[in-house]
Structure formats: structure tokens, C-alpha cells
Amino acid sequence: MKTLEEIDNQILEVLSGSKPDETAKNRARKNLEFLRTCKKYLETNPSEEFLVRELDSLNKKHEYLDDAYEDYVRNNADYINNPNPLDKYKKEMNFSQLMLQIKTLNFLLS
């Protein structure tokens, strides 16, 4: 499991790295944002067992939402006429936040 010190060191590396072009700056900014999110998790002093349970719970939720997609679209008239129902479903179910949580926990536990 990652520690606050490791995350702080990675943040310092990102901040001290050279940023020659716009793409590298954007990548560094996103990486910095991700590391700060990780740091916020670790500042609450979670146990490794808690993080594992949370990750398991989030993975089950992701799996459930994937499995429920077909039924949800079939039973919801708004999706029938939508040109891209999967994007609408993911936005409505807040998939981006769920995936960020899963990514963060996987990173912290690695």
C-alpha cells in the first residue's frame, strides 16, 4: 500500500519536472490532480483492509451497472430515441466518478 510520503515524493517529482510543451503540461496537471486525490484518501488513515473492501464493493457496483445496462435501456423511453444510449447511461450512472475511485484505490493498493 502506498504511503503519504510516497505520494508527496511523486507530487514533488511532477512539480519539479520540465514541461516543454502544452501536452506535457496537461499531462502533468492531470497527474498532479490524481496524486492529490490519492493524498486525500491517505490523509484519512484508512487501513489496507478497508481499501480492499471498498475496491471490491466498487468493482461489484461497476459489474452490476454493466449488467443492468440492457434492461435499463429497454425499459426507459429516453434511451430508445437517443443516438448514443451508452454514453447517456454512463453519464447518468456517474461512471466517470466510479472509474476514478477504482483507479485511485488500485493505485494506492499497488
N, C-alpha and C positions, 0 to 999 in steps of 0.2 A: 504494500500500500504506500502511496506517495505521502510525503510529509510536507508540512508548511514550508520548511527550509528548502526542500527541493523545488517547490513551486516558486518561491521567492527567487531562487537562483535562476530558474528558467525565465522569469519575468525580467530580471536584470540582463540576461543574455539577449532577450528580444529588444529591450530598450537600448542596449549598447551596440547592437548590430547596425551595420551600414544599410541605408535604404536608397540605393541608386536610382530606382525608377518607381513610377506610380504603382505598378503591380506589386512590387516588393513591399511598398508602404502599406498597401491594403492588406496584404497577407499578414504582415507584422501586426497591424491593428486588430485583425480578426483573431490572431493567435494570442495577443495580449488580452483581448476581451475574454477568450476562452480560459486562459490561465487565471484571470481574476475571478471568474465564476468558480473555478476549481478551488481557489483560495478561500472563497466564501463558504464553500462546503466544508473545508477542513477547519475553518475557524470555529465551527460549531462542535468540534471534537467528537465526530462520530466514530463508533467502533467499526472495525472491519466487518464484523458480523452484520451490523446494521446496514452497511453499504451493500453487502452481498444480498441481503433480504430485499432491500429497495430495488436493486438491479433486477432481481428475479421477478419482483412484482411489476416493474415497468416492462420487462420483456413479455410477461404474460398479458399485460394490457395491450401491448403492441400486436401480439399474436391474435388476441381477441378482436381488436379493431380491424385487422387484416381479414379475418374470417367473417366478420359481420358486414363487410362492405357490400357484398352481393345482395344480401337480404335488405339492407338499409336502402340501397338504390332502388330495388324493386318495389319497396313499399313507400317510397317518397316521391311524389309527383314533381317536385322541384328538380330532381335529378334526371328525370326522363328527358326533358327538353334541353338540358344543359349540354353544350358541346364537349365539355371535359368534366364528367362527373367525378372522376377520381381526385382531381385537384380540389374540387369543391368539398368533397368528403374529407380529404386530409386537412383542409383549412378549418372546416367546421369542427373536426375532432382534435384540432391543435397538435397535429403530428410533428410539426417542426419543434415545438417545445418538448414533446416526448422524446424525440430523437436526440435533442441536445442533452437531456437528462441522462439518457442511456450512454451517449458518447462520453459525457463527463464522468459518470460512475465507472465505466470501463477504463478510462484513462487513470482515474485515481486508484483503481484496484490493480493496475498493471505494474 
